[in-house]
Amino acid sequence: MASRGAYKGRTRKLVLAFDVGTTYSGISYAILDPDQVPEIKGVTRFPAHEHISGASKIPTVIYYDKKGEVRAVGAEAMREGIYEMAEEEGWTKAEWFKLHLRSKVGAGKNVSADIPPLPLNKTVVEVFADFMKYLLECASSYIQDTHANGVNLWNSVKDQIDFVLSHPNGWEGTQQSEMRKAAVLAGLVPDNVSGHARLSFVTEGEASLHFSIQNGLPAGAMKKGEGVVIVDAGGGTIDVSSYSKGAQAFEEVAAPQCHFHGSVFVSIHARMFLDNFLADSPFADDVDHIVRCFDKTTKLRFRNADEPQYIKFGSTRDNDPAFNIRFGQLKLLGSDVALFFEPSVDCIVKAVLEQRKTAHKSISHVVLVGGFAASDWLFNKVTEGLSKHNLNMIRPESHVNKAVSDGAISFYLDHYVRARVSKVTYGNFCHIPFDAAQPDHQQRVAKTFISVSGNKRISDSFDVILPKNTQVSETKEFRKSYFRESESKNDFKGASFYVWCYRGTIADPKWKDVDNRNYTKLCTIDVDLSYLPLAPRKKPNSSATYYRLDYDIVLLFGLTELKAQVAWKENGNEKRSMTKIVYDPDTTNDTP
């Protein structure tokens, strides 16, 4: 891949990438100076983390007091004595809050019971906003402290920062819309068109690819047009994406996946085991503390299922031989700890094989990044599982936990990916001419009606705009022609066009009433039609008139955000207008 070119802009610019992870978060940035080649840098010093040289991430944790005010964030929330202070003062801890923003369809709908609740009277957008506000403060302090003339540098760019926000592969426009609200609430950007334009989104999978291109794709991993699977194993999700290298850029070659089997779920399985194992022990009330200790030590160091594992949680006075507790240490069988990891290992192996099966190119290499990738047990077991299928597993040496934030900056600067693959089937419900010769039309004769122009039509037909698993370039337009008819001209001031997703297994979905539960509304596209040309038409066999408006909806799916336009003809020339996209609340039962 060609080396990065010099920045062509005329004025200095700052780009910040926030990787808000389920358990840990990071910040990367680049200062763009005219005619200079930008460098990707990381924020490696945070409040209360000063003693840890080069710490590139902070815990994704916030403490709120009883009034809902922020009291401690990130590393500050993990300081000695904070836990006790929070207990005494009645503070509420917000952790794993990112998972509350997950899509409630697909894999995300079954994990709610395992996620700690949000603080009372706080929405997930508000908590996200508080955390992003803190990340901005950390970035500001770090840049001012570590760069020559840092204060002047920050003041020269602070009002026009471009932000890149990364998110799991499974998130869609609904989640991006919520993150945008949080960014506005946090004061990152103003709530207007120019402010929104300074905010861009990238999936964690695509950010990880950009990181891997810079830091860990082995020579020859993509020769002969082969693909590579990128597995971003994080705290909450496992994001799986596949890419191949074309002549000019990379392209996605399989529909990306997102699974809720990140490292926090190892802790959830540990908790379930310990709740049961210690139920009749005097230490049953200490499970929270024991799991925290497991997180900090045992989980990270686990390498051998044949050796006993120890969780040091107490003092030498804490003993209960009946429950394998001696001198403040709980002894577990290595085989039991291996079971905590098993769902994550199985998930990655299965997802990679599914990617290879559905990919548009052959695949023989897998790259593992993300904080969870630091687990040697996970890496070794996944390697073992994939080697049976002739897949080669790679783990970049340098800072895999910085993959997403660094990769998000590379996405902004280098933009390696120019084609993506649709995860679901996109379409719209509409009415079509009734055809009595078609059996499926006859079955739905009750849904027929006579249109304003006197034609017999049938409603609730699903018009596919983009089928699932289709490779789409960034510039590829998907057009669909529609019309509206009405006897009143006033009905044409505006229109709403809905984009629906079909998430089921039918290859060519056609009707609303077949597999109804797998249709979910993605968004509403509001179209201003007030300035489109209208002329009255005669109704057939009548002197009455009606109006008809013909227009096309133009959708671009190949970008990291959906874009929509409305197109129409005026005096033989095509004209276009941007539209407003309003995302619907994400629910499991939002059926048509």
Order of alpha helices (4+ residues) and beta strands (2+ residues): beta-beta-beta-beta-beta-beta-alpha-beta-alpha-alpha-beta-alpha-alpha-beta-alpha-beta-beta-beta-beta-alpha-alpha-beta-beta-beta-alpha-beta-alpha-beta-alpha-beta-beta-alpha-beta-beta-beta-beta-beta-beta-beta-beta-beta-beta-beta
